[in-house]
């Protein structure tokens, strides 16, 4: 069982839980295991977002990988999806130092090979070598090369037709500062930038994908055609209509599914979402003759199901959208450009399109607990879920946070009063089980 790797790499408070020593172990053990499994390590890439601890963790990774005999190219500040794109293009392995949407005190390390995150079992094997004395008779070298220009050129060429659009961007003081201005200039977009001056500690601070209300207010002052919000590592995209309406990942699945179907890009006529996807989205897709499949939360699980189903579109409410015919992971900027293209091609107004999707009331709450795993395996919780979900008008989902001591509760249904009542029952039960000290 994995101790350090969670649903999205290794996460923790920098210099406390995620130390330079741990980063060094991750680098050495990963290089050893990936070599054993014949993963290509042709100049290993390392990128980071803008948080202050990134340079420390990057330096530890560089030293560890060089000590295992592999060359390293440091990409500096770069979005996660760009690193994934580059590992596929260069046929190599990449390490991303980022904690995504989390506050600046946190950081993380996730690993890509040929564009894809490592499977759970490989991460578990890497962990098993953390305390081993791993050595190499070779020593690697540092390599210098511009790695951003080809990605910028690729997007600029593909979306040249968007020249002239005025777009407001909230860059969350994160990694998107390295790509959005360059891509916008190359395409010929008129942009208004918000939260684009990172200082190492202001990443995601009252801005970005978890705070869409910021750009929702600001866009009305700019006369922009669209608003686009990224998170710290820029793999998420939340959009804002001209009116200020928030357009999340659920909405964008419907918009892009219709567009891709019209262009015969929607392979197997299937879209993959998660257990958090609003039921109204599933119904909207079915009305358009599109199959919808749910999986557990996490873009890695969405991608696994997409590969299994042969699907080219999938994503999460949070704004992780995967266009599998274009990329191997969610890319916030790519998602924005695809969605604007879809709206334009379908001759739709973003606001009016989304307003046609009558979302069911969906409420969520996080409950802090002593032991997530015990809560999720408690028979009282299981019995409660079975009873609540027998009611066709209510859907209750409990899941453990991958990075915090939290149980996330989501309740959805047609009647808001029933939704609120069910949510309160669930919250009280989780708190009761957590505090009782008597686990059945």
URDA-V475205 format. One record per pair of residues at least 6 apart in sequence whose C-alpha atoms are under 7 Angstrom apart, sorted by sequence separation. I is the first residue (numbers start at 1). J is the second residue. D is the distance in whole Angstrom. If there is no record, write none. Layout:
i=I j=J d=D
i=I j=J d=D
//
This chain:
i=4 j=10 d=6
i=12 j=18 d=5
i=48 j=54 d=6
i=66 j=72 d=7
i=87 j=93 d=6
i=111 j=117 d=6
i=112 j=118 d=6
i=171 j=177 d=6
i=230 j=236 d=5
i=240 j=246 d=5
i=260 j=266 d=5
i=285 j=291 d=7
i=295 j=301 d=7
i=306 j=312 d=7
i=315 j=321 d=4
i=322 j=328 d=7
i=343 j=349 d=7
i=388 j=394 d=7
i=389 j=395 d=6
i=400 j=406 d=6
i=401 j=407 d=6
i=413 j=419 d=6
i=11 j=18 d=7
i=87 j=94 d=6
i=99 j=106 d=6
i=111 j=118 d=6
i=207 j=214 d=6
i=230 j=237 d=5
i=239 j=246 d=6
i=240 j=247 d=6
i=295 j=302 d=6
i=314 j=321 d=6
i=315 j=322 d=6
i=322 j=329 d=6
i=343 j=350 d=6
i=389 j=396 d=6
i=400 j=407 d=5
i=401 j=408 d=7
i=412 j=419 d=6
i=99 j=107 d=4
i=219 j=227 d=7
i=229 j=237 d=6
i=230 j=238 d=7
i=239 j=247 d=5
i=306 j=314 d=7
i=314 j=322 d=5
i=322 j=330 d=5
i=388 j=396 d=7
i=399 j=407 d=6
i=400 j=408 d=6
i=411 j=419 d=6
i=98 j=107 d=5
i=99 j=108 d=5
i=228 j=237 d=7
i=229 j=238 d=5
i=238 j=247 d=6
i=239 j=248 d=6
i=257 j=266 d=7
i=313 j=322 d=6
i=321 j=330 d=5
i=398 j=407 d=7
i=399 j=408 d=5
i=62 j=72 d=7
i=97 j=107 d=7
i=98 j=108 d=5
i=228 j=238 d=6
i=229 j=239 d=6
i=238 j=248 d=5
i=282 j=292 d=6
i=313 j=323 d=5
i=320 j=330 d=5
i=398 j=408 d=6
i=399 j=409 d=7
i=83 j=94 d=7
i=97 j=108 d=5
i=98 j=109 d=6
i=228 j=239 d=5
i=238 j=249 d=7
i=312 j=323 d=6
i=313 j=324 d=6
i=385 j=396 d=7
i=398 j=409 d=5
i=411 j=422 d=7
i=97 j=109 d=5
i=215 j=227 d=7
i=227 j=239 d=5
i=228 j=240 d=6
i=302 j=314 d=6
i=312 j=324 d=5
i=397 j=409 d=6
i=398 j=410 d=6
i=411 j=423 d=6
i=96 j=109 d=6
i=97 j=110 d=7
i=227 j=240 d=4
i=302 j=315 d=6
i=312 j=325 d=6
i=397 j=410 d=5
i=95 j=109 d=7
i=96 j=110 d=5
i=226 j=240 d=6
i=227 j=241 d=6
i=321 j=335 d=6
i=396 j=410 d=6
i=397 j=411 d=6
i=95 j=110 d=6
i=96 j=111 d=6
i=226 j=241 d=5
i=396 j=411 d=5
i=80 j=96 d=6
i=95 j=111 d=5
i=226 j=242 d=6
i=299 j=315 d=7
i=395 j=411 d=6
i=396 j=412 d=7
i=94 j=111 d=6
i=95 j=112 d=6
i=225 j=242 d=6
i=395 j=412 d=5
i=94 j=112 d=5
i=224 j=242 d=7
i=394 j=412 d=6
i=395 j=413 d=6
i=93 j=112 d=6
i=94 j=113 d=6
i=177 j=196 d=6
i=275 j=294 d=6
i=394 j=413 d=5
i=93 j=113 d=4
i=209 j=229 d=6
i=270 j=290 d=6
i=271 j=291 d=6
i=272 j=292 d=6
i=273 j=293 d=6
i=274 j=294 d=5
i=275 j=295 d=6
i=393 j=413 d=5
i=92 j=113 d=6
i=93 j=114 d=6
i=208 j=229 d=6
i=209 j=230 d=5
i=269 j=290 d=5
i=270 j=291 d=5
i=271 j=292 d=5
i=272 j=293 d=5
i=273 j=294 d=5
i=274 j=295 d=5
i=275 j=296 d=6
i=299 j=320 d=7
i=393 j=414 d=6
i=92 j=114 d=6
i=173 j=195 d=5
i=208 j=230 d=5
i=209 j=231 d=5
i=269 j=291 d=6
i=270 j=292 d=6
i=271 j=293 d=6
i=272 j=294 d=6
i=273 j=295 d=6
i=274 j=296 d=5
i=275 j=297 d=7
i=91 j=114 d=5
i=166 j=189 d=6
i=167 j=190 d=6
i=168 j=191 d=6
i=169 j=192 d=6
i=170 j=193 d=6
i=171 j=194 d=6
i=172 j=195 d=5
i=173 j=196 d=5
i=208 j=231 d=5
i=219 j=242 d=7
i=220 j=243 d=7
i=274 j=297 d=6
i=163 j=187 d=6
i=164 j=188 d=6
i=165 j=189 d=5
i=166 j=190 d=5
i=167 j=191 d=5
i=168 j=192 d=5
i=169 j=193 d=5
i=170 j=194 d=5
i=171 j=195 d=5
i=172 j=196 d=7
i=173 j=197 d=6
i=174 j=198 d=6
i=216 j=240 d=6
i=220 j=244 d=7
i=87 j=112 d=7
i=163 j=188 d=5
i=164 j=189 d=5
i=165 j=190 d=6
i=166 j=191 d=6
i=167 j=192 d=6
i=168 j=193 d=6
i=169 j=194 d=6
i=170 j=195 d=6
i=171 j=196 d=6
i=173 j=198 d=5
i=219 j=244 d=7
i=394 j=419 d=7
i=87 j=113 d=6
i=88 j=114 d=4
i=163 j=189 d=5
i=164 j=190 d=6
i=43 j=70 d=7
i=44 j=71 d=6
i=45 j=72 d=6
i=46 j=73 d=6
i=47 j=74 d=6
i=50 j=77 d=6
i=87 j=114 d=5
i=88 j=115 d=4
i=156 j=183 d=6
i=160 j=187 d=5
i=204 j=231 d=7
i=217 j=244 d=6
i=250 j=277 d=6
i=254 j=281 d=7
i=43 j=71 d=5
i=44 j=72 d=5
i=45 j=73 d=5
i=46 j=74 d=5
i=47 j=75 d=5
i=48 j=76 d=6
i=49 j=77 d=5
i=84 j=112 d=6
i=87 j=115 d=5
i=155 j=183 d=7
i=159 j=187 d=7
i=204 j=232 d=6
i=209 j=237 d=7
i=216 j=244 d=4
i=372 j=400 d=6
i=43 j=72 d=5
i=44 j=73 d=6
i=45 j=74 d=6
i=46 j=75 d=6
i=47 j=76 d=5
i=48 j=77 d=5
i=49 j=78 d=6
i=173 j=202 d=6
i=174 j=203 d=5
i=203 j=232 d=6
i=209 j=238 d=6
i=216 j=245 d=7
i=273 j=302 d=7
i=43 j=73 d=6
i=45 j=75 d=7
i=47 j=77 d=6
i=48 j=78 d=6
i=49 j=79 d=7
i=85 j=115 d=6
i=152 j=182 d=7
i=156 j=186 d=6
i=173 j=203 d=5
i=216 j=246 d=7
i=272 j=302 d=6
i=47 j=78 d=6
i=84 j=115 d=5
i=152 j=183 d=5
i=156 j=187 d=5
i=172 j=203 d=6
i=173 j=204 d=7
i=250 j=281 d=6
i=254 j=285 d=6
i=84 j=116 d=7
i=172 j=204 d=5
i=372 j=405 d=6
i=23 j=57 d=6
i=27 j=61 d=5
i=31 j=65 d=6
i=212 j=246 d=7
i=272 j=306 d=6
i=371 j=405 d=7
i=372 j=406 d=7
i=172 j=207 d=5
i=370 j=405 d=7
i=372 j=407 d=6
i=20 j=56 d=7
i=24 j=60 d=5
i=28 j=64 d=5
i=47 j=83 d=7
i=172 j=208 d=4
i=369 j=405 d=6
i=20 j=57 d=6
i=23 j=60 d=6
i=24 j=61 d=5
i=27 j=64 d=5
i=28 j=65 d=6
i=31 j=68 d=7
i=171 j=208 d=6
i=368 j=405 d=6
i=369 j=406 d=6
i=23 j=61 d=6
i=27 j=65 d=6
i=170 j=208 d=6
i=368 j=406 d=4
i=369 j=407 d=7
i=14 j=53 d=6
i=58 j=97 d=7
i=277 j=316 d=7
i=367 j=406 d=5
i=368 j=407 d=6
i=20 j=60 d=6
i=24 j=64 d=5
i=28 j=68 d=6
i=271 j=311 d=6
i=277 j=317 d=6
i=366 j=406 d=6
i=367 j=407 d=5
i=270 j=311 d=6
i=272 j=313 d=7
i=273 j=314 d=6
i=276 j=317 d=7
i=366 j=407 d=6
i=367 j=408 d=6
i=268 j=310 d=7
i=271 j=313 d=5
i=272 j=314 d=4
i=273 j=315 d=5
i=274 j=316 d=6
i=366 j=408 d=5
i=54 j=97 d=6
i=267 j=310 d=7
i=268 j=311 d=6
i=271 j=314 d=5
i=272 j=315 d=6
i=273 j=316 d=6
i=365 j=408 d=6
i=366 j=409 d=6
i=267 j=311 d=5
i=365 j=409 d=5
i=170 j=215 d=7
i=266 j=311 d=7
i=267 j=312 d=6
i=364 j=409 d=5
i=365 j=410 d=7
i=266 j=312 d=6
i=364 j=410 d=4
i=266 j=313 d=7
i=363 j=410 d=6
i=364 j=411 d=6
i=44 j=92 d=6
i=45 j=93 d=6
i=46 j=94 d=6
i=47 j=95 d=6
i=48 j=96 d=6
i=49 j=97 d=7
i=362 j=410 d=7
i=363 j=411 d=5
i=43 j=92 d=7
i=44 j=93 d=5
i=45 j=94 d=4
i=46 j=95 d=5
i=47 j=96 d=5
i=48 j=97 d=4
i=49 j=98 d=6
i=362 j=411 d=6
i=363 j=412 d=6
i=42 j=92 d=5
i=44 j=94 d=6
i=45 j=95 d=6
i=46 j=96 d=6
i=47 j=97 d=6
i=48 j=98 d=6
i=362 j=412 d=4
i=40 j=91 d=6
i=41 j=92 d=5
i=168 j=219 d=7
i=361 j=412 d=6
i=362 j=413 d=7
i=40 j=92 d=5
i=41 j=93 d=6
i=360 j=412 d=7
i=361 j=413 d=6
i=40 j=93 d=7
i=51 j=104 d=6
i=360 j=413 d=6
i=361 j=414 d=6
i=360 j=414 d=6
i=361 j=416 d=6
i=168 j=224 d=6
i=167 j=224 d=5
i=174 j=231 d=7
i=175 j=232 d=6
i=176 j=233 d=7
i=166 j=224 d=5
i=167 j=225 d=6
i=168 j=226 d=6
i=169 j=227 d=6
i=170 j=228 d=6
i=171 j=229 d=6
i=172 j=230 d=6
i=174 j=232 d=4
i=175 j=233 d=5
i=176 j=234 d=6
i=375 j=433 d=7
i=166 j=225 d=5
i=167 j=226 d=5
i=168 j=227 d=5
i=169 j=228 d=5
i=170 j=229 d=5
i=171 j=230 d=5
i=172 j=231 d=6
i=173 j=232 d=7
i=174 j=233 d=6
i=175 j=234 d=6
i=375 j=434 d=7
i=165 j=225 d=7
i=166 j=226 d=7
i=167 j=227 d=6
i=168 j=228 d=6
i=169 j=229 d=6
i=170 j=230 d=6
i=171 j=231 d=7
i=172 j=232 d=6
i=367 j=427 d=7
i=378 j=439 d=7
i=379 j=440 d=6
i=253 j=315 d=7
i=378 j=440 d=6
i=370 j=434 d=6
i=369 j=434 d=6
i=249 j=315 d=7
i=250 j=316 d=7
i=68 j=135 d=6
i=69 j=136 d=6
i=249 j=316 d=6
i=250 j=317 d=5
i=68 j=136 d=5
i=249 j=317 d=4
i=67 j=136 d=7
i=69 j=138 d=4
i=70 j=139 d=7
i=71 j=140 d=4
i=72 j=141 d=6
i=73 j=142 d=6
i=248 j=317 d=6
i=249 j=318 d=6
i=68 j=138 d=7
i=69 j=139 d=4
i=70 j=140 d=4
i=71 j=141 d=5
i=72 j=142 d=5
i=73 j=143 d=5
i=248 j=318 d=7
i=249 j=319 d=4
i=68 j=139 d=6
i=69 j=140 d=4
i=71 j=142 d=6
i=72 j=143 d=6
i=73 j=144 d=6
i=248 j=319 d=6
i=249 j=320 d=7
i=67 j=139 d=5
i=71 j=143 d=7
i=75 j=147 d=7
i=249 j=321 d=7
i=66 j=139 d=6
i=67 j=140 d=7
i=284 j=357 d=7
i=66 j=140 d=4
i=66 j=141 d=7
i=280 j=357 d=7
i=280 j=358 d=6
i=280 j=359 d=5
i=280 j=360 d=6
i=238 j=319 d=6
i=278 j=359 d=7
i=279 j=360 d=7
i=237 j=319 d=5
i=278 j=360 d=7
i=236 j=319 d=5
i=237 j=320 d=7
i=256 j=339 d=6
i=259 j=342 d=5
i=236 j=320 d=5
i=255 j=339 d=7
i=235 j=320 d=6
i=256 j=342 d=6
i=252 j=339 d=7
i=255 j=342 d=7
i=259 j=346 d=7
i=11 j=99 d=7
i=14 j=105 d=6
i=13 j=105 d=6
i=14 j=106 d=5
i=13 j=106 d=4
i=14 j=107 d=6
i=33 j=126 d=6
i=12 j=106 d=5
i=13 j=107 d=6
i=236 j=330 d=7
i=12 j=107 d=6
i=235 j=330 d=5
i=236 j=331 d=6
i=237 j=332 d=4
i=11 j=107 d=6
i=12 j=108 d=6
i=30 j=126 d=6
i=79 j=175 d=5
i=235 j=331 d=4
i=236 j=332 d=4
i=11 j=108 d=4
i=29 j=126 d=5
i=78 j=175 d=5
i=79 j=176 d=6
i=104 j=201 d=5
i=234 j=331 d=7
i=235 j=332 d=5
i=10 j=108 d=5
i=11 j=109 d=7
i=77 j=175 d=6
i=104 j=202 d=7
i=234 j=332 d=5
i=237 j=335 d=7
i=9 j=108 d=7
i=10 j=109 d=5
i=104 j=203 d=6
i=237 j=336 d=7
i=9 j=109 d=6
i=10 j=110 d=6
i=29 j=129 d=6
i=78 j=178 d=6
i=103 j=203 d=7
i=9 j=110 d=4
i=29 j=130 d=6
i=77 j=178 d=6
i=103 j=204 d=6
i=8 j=110 d=7
i=103 j=205 d=7
i=230 j=332 d=6
i=101 j=204 d=6
i=251 j=354 d=6
i=26 j=130 d=7
i=25 j=130 d=5
i=245 j=351 d=7
i=228 j=336 d=7
i=241 j=350 d=6
i=241 j=351 d=6
i=5 j=123 d=7
i=2 j=124 d=5
i=1 j=124 d=7
i=50 j=174 d=5
i=49 j=174 d=6
i=50 j=175 d=6
i=49 j=175 d=5
i=101 j=231 d=5
i=100 j=231 d=6
i=101 j=232 d=5
i=100 j=232 d=5
i=100 j=233 d=5
i=98 j=233 d=6
i=50 j=198 d=6
i=52 j=200 d=4
i=51 j=200 d=4
i=52 j=201 d=6
i=50 j=200 d=6
i=51 j=201 d=6
i=51 j=203 d=7
i=50 j=203 d=7
i=80 j=233 d=6
i=79 j=233 d=5
i=80 j=234 d=7
i=81 j=235 d=6
i=79 j=234 d=5
i=80 j=235 d=6
i=79 j=235 d=7
i=159 j=337 d=7
i=49 j=232 d=7
i=49 j=233 d=6
i=116 j=328 d=6
i=115 j=328 d=6
i=85 j=327 d=7
i=81 j=329 d=6
i=81 j=330 d=6
i=81 j=331 d=5
i=7 j=298 d=7
i=11 j=403 d=7
i=7 j=402 d=6
i=6 j=402 d=6
i=6 j=403 d=7
//
